Amino acid sequence: MKIDGETKLIGFLGSTYRTSKMYAIYNAAMEALGLNYIYVPFIVGDLGKAVDGIRHLGIAAAGVTIPYKISIIPHLDELDDESRHVGAVAVVMNREGRLIGGTTDGRGALKALQEKTEVRGKGITLVGAGGAARAMAFSLKEAGAALTILNRAEEIEMAESLGASVGCPWGDLSMLEASIARSEIVINTTPMGMVNTPLEGRSLVPRDLLRPGMTVMDIVTTPRETRLLQDAMSAGCRVVHGDEMLLWQAVYKFKMYTGVEPPIDVMRRAMGNKA
């Protein structure tokens, strides 16, 4: 990869900068197409100053993940229609110093899920109510799913706000058993199970609530097979790995970043699995 004075820089803002697979995915795709871009991690201490850095250094764009999907919004100049509707951001585009937020989380998750199962008419228990959950909830609802949103009791106001916005039932994790009993799909949108954190090896969903024929999705990508997905496979469920959502998010973001159709096969290979 050649780097010169014309190279366009795309950054990544999020707590997962050490383990993210996005560097390999994007840089492989850009190199395959001969595009003069590079995708790199940013370590964020002060979010406002980090966003000012994007603006004033002429950085072309940035991917955004936890914990900044919602908190970054006040620092931006504009939101596109989708991110304004959702209330969360997954990508920031720098248009001559004007920073515009967008999101691909909902579309990426829906595409990954639909590759494994029909969504319309299905009962879905969505665990978590953060930025990714918001984007996914709107896309799933629009696709015709019967959605229930559950969150930890100490953050129940986030579930209430999202449930009211989407128009679906919401509650805390005490409702998990009843909700899963009437669901065909379970989705974890929290960091539970993430490697190299106190949450590693843990799941919010007890294995005995899972049954054969269900579809279980986890948006955590490291490890690829979280405790939740291991439990789901042992219970005879179909699983959707976080990598599969990540791939389709990357596909949608790539065109936003470059204006060029992405080489999906290259991106899939760079991910290092069969997502």
C-alpha positions in Angstrom: 0.0 0.0 0.0 1.4 3.4 -1.1 1.0 6.3 1.2 1.5 9.8 -0.1 0.2 13.4 0.2 -3.0 12.4 -1.6 -3.8 9.5 0.6 -7.3 9.8 2.2 -7.5 8.8 5.8 -10.4 7.0 7.4 -10.4 6.6 11.1 -12.1 4.4 13.6 -13.5 5.6 17.0 -14.6 3.1 19.6 -13.5 1.1 22.6 -12.9 -2.0 20.4 -10.0 -0.3 18.5 -7.6 -3.1 19.7 -9.7 -6.0 18.4 -11.6 -4.6 15.5 -11.5 -6.5 12.2 -12.4 -3.4 10.2 -8.7 -2.5 9.4 -8.1 -5.7 7.6 -11.5 -5.6 5.8 -11.3 -2.0 4.5 -7.6 -1.9 3.7 -7.8 -5.2 1.7 -10.7 -3.9 -0.3 -9.1 -0.5 -1.0 -5.8 -2.1 -2.0 -7.6 -4.6 -4.3 -9.3 -1.7 -6.1 -6.2 0.5 -6.2 -7.8 3.3 -4.1 -5.6 5.7 -2.3 -7.2 5.3 1.1 -6.0 3.9 4.5 -8.2 2.9 7.5 -6.6 3.3 10.9 -7.6 3.3 14.6 -8.0 6.4 16.7 -7.6 6.3 20.5 -10.2 8.7 21.9 -9.6 10.5 25.2 -11.9 13.5 24.6 -14.6 12.8 22.1 -15.2 16.5 21.3 -11.6 17.0 20.5 -11.4 13.8 18.5 -14.3 15.0 16.3 -12.6 18.4 15.9 -9.5 16.6 14.8 -11.5 14.9 12.0 -12.8 18.3 10.9 -9.5 20.3 11.0 -7.1 17.6 9.8 -9.2 16.9 6.7 -9.8 13.3 7.7 -12.2 11.9 5.1 -14.4 9.9 7.3 -14.6 7.8 10.5 -16.4 4.6 11.6 -18.0 4.9 15.0 -18.8 2.1 17.5 -19.5 1.7 21.2 -19.5 3.8 23.3 -19.8 6.8 21.0 -22.8 5.9 18.7 -25.1 8.3 20.5 -22.8 10.6 22.4 -21.1 11.7 19.2 -24.3 13.3 17.8 -24.0 16.7 19.5 -20.5 17.2 18.0 -21.7 16.8 14.4 -23.1 19.3 12.0 -25.8 17.2 10.4 -27.4 13.7 10.4 -28.6 11.9 7.4 -32.3 10.8 7.3 -31.6 7.3 8.6 -29.4 8.2 11.6 -31.8 11.1 12.5 -34.6 8.6 12.5 -32.6 6.1 14.6 -30.9 8.5 16.9 -27.5 6.9 16.6 -24.4 7.1 14.3 -22.1 4.5 12.9 -20.2 6.6 10.3 -19.1 10.2 10.1 -18.4 11.8 6.7 -16.3 14.9 6.3 -17.7 17.1 3.5 -15.3 20.0 3.3 -15.2 20.5 7.0 -18.9 19.8 7.6 -19.4 16.5 9.5 -22.4 14.4 8.6 -23.4 11.4 10.6 -25.0 8.2 9.1 -25.7 4.6 10.2 -25.5 1.2 8.6 -26.0 -0.9 11.7 -29.7 -1.7 11.0 -29.2 -2.5 7.4 -26.1 -4.7 8.1 -27.9 -6.6 10.9 -31.0 -7.2 8.9 -29.1 -8.4 5.8 -27.1 -10.9 8.0 -30.2 -12.1 9.8 -32.2 -12.5 6.5 -29.4 -14.7 5.1 -30.4 -17.3 7.8 -34.1 -16.8 8.5 -37.2 -14.9 7.5 -37.9 -11.9 9.8 -41.4 -10.8 8.8 -43.9 -12.0 11.3 -41.3 -13.5 13.7 -41.2 -12.8 17.4 -37.8 -11.3 18.2 -36.3 -10.6 21.7 -33.7 -7.8 21.3 -31.4 -7.6 24.4 -29.9 -4.2 24.9 -31.0 -0.7 24.0 -27.8 1.2 23.0 -26.8 2.7 19.7 -26.6 -0.5 17.7 -29.9 -1.8 19.2 -31.6 1.4 18.2 -30.6 1.0 14.5 -31.5 -2.7 14.5 -34.8 -2.1 16.2 -36.0 0.3 13.5 -34.9 -1.9 10.7 -36.4 -5.1 12.2 -39.7 -3.3 12.9 -39.8 -2.0 9.3 -39.2 -5.5 8.1 -42.3 -6.7 9.9 -40.9 -8.4 13.0 -42.8 -8.6 16.3 -40.1 -7.0 18.5 -39.6 -6.9 22.3 -36.8 -4.8 23.7 -35.2 -5.8 27.0 -32.4 -4.0 28.9 -30.8 -4.2 32.4 -33.0 -2.7 35.1 -30.4 0.0 35.9 -30.7 1.3 32.3 -34.4 0.6 31.8 -35.1 4.2 30.7 -33.1 3.4 27.5 -35.4 0.4 26.8 -38.5 2.6 27.5 -37.3 5.3 25.1 -36.5 2.9 22.3 -39.7 0.9 22.8 -41.7 4.1 22.6 -39.8 5.3 19.5 -40.3 2.0 17.6 -43.7 1.2 19.0 -43.0 -2.2 20.6 -43.1 -3.8 24.1 -40.1 -3.2 26.3 -38.9 -4.2 29.8 -36.0 -5.4 31.9 -34.3 -8.7 32.0 -36.8 -10.2 34.4 -39.0 -10.5 31.4 -36.4 -12.5 29.4 -37.9 -16.0 30.0 -41.5 -14.9 28.9 -40.2 -12.9 25.9 -38.0 -15.7 24.6 -40.8 -18.2 25.0 -42.8 -16.4 22.4 -39.8 -15.5 20.2 -38.3 -17.4 17.2 -35.2 -15.1 17.2 -33.0 -13.8 20.0 -30.4 -11.0 19.4 -27.8 -9.8 21.8 -26.7 -6.2 21.2 -24.7 -5.7 24.4 -21.0 -6.2 24.9 -21.6 -9.2 27.1 -19.2 -12.0 26.1 -16.6 -9.7 24.6 -13.0 -10.9 24.8 -10.4 -9.2 27.1 -13.1 -7.6 29.2 -14.8 -8.5 32.5 -17.7 -9.7 30.4 -15.7 -12.4 28.6 -17.2 -15.9 28.7 -20.6 -14.6 30.0 -24.1 -14.5 28.5 -27.3 -12.7 29.5 -29.4 -15.5 28.1 -29.6 -18.7 30.1 -29.0 -21.8 27.9 -32.2 -23.5 29.1 -34.3 -20.7 27.5 -33.0 -21.6 24.0 -34.7 -24.4 22.0 -34.1 -26.1 18.7 -35.1 -24.2 15.6 -34.6 -20.8 17.1 -32.2 -18.3 15.5 -29.7 -16.6 17.8 -27.6 -13.6 16.8 -24.8 -11.9 18.7 -23.3 -8.7 17.5 -20.1 -9.3 19.5 -17.3 -10.2 17.0 -14.5 -11.2 19.3 -14.6 -14.0 20.1 -16.4 -15.1 17.0 -18.3 -17.7 19.0 -19.4 -16.1 22.2 -20.9 -18.0 25.2 -24.3 -17.2 23.9 -23.6 -18.6 20.4 -21.9 -21.7 21.9 -25.0 -22.3 24.0 -27.3 -21.7 21.0 -25.4 -24.2 18.9 -25.5 -26.8 21.6 -29.3 -26.2 21.9 -29.8 -26.9 18.2 -30.4 -23.2 17.2 -29.2 -21.5 14.0 -26.7 -18.9 14.8 -25.7 -15.6 13.2 -22.2 -14.5 14.1 -21.4 -10.8 14.7 -18.9 -11.1 11.8 -21.8 -11.5 9.4 -23.4 -8.2 10.5 -19.9 -6.6 10.5 -19.4 -7.7 6.9 -22.6 -6.2 5.6 -22.1 -3.0 7.6 -18.7 -2.7 6.0 -20.1 -3.3 2.5 -22.6 -0.4 3.0 -20.0 1.9 4.6 -17.4 1.2 1.9 -19.5 2.9 -0.7 -20.3 5.8 1.6 -16.5 6.2 2.2 -15.3 5.9 -1.4 -18.3 6.2 -3.7 -17.1 2.9 -5.3 -18.9 -0.5 -5.3 -17.0 -2.7 -2.8 -15.3 -6.0 -3.6 -17.4 -8.2 -1.3 -15.4 -11.4 -1.8 -12.2 -9.6 -0.9 -13.8 -8.2 2.2 -15.1 -11.6 3.2 -11.7 -13.3 2.8 -10.0 -10.5 4.8 -12.3 -11.2 7.6 -10.8 -14.6 7.9 -13.9 -16.7 8.2 -17.0 -17.8 6.3 -19.2 -14.9 7.4 
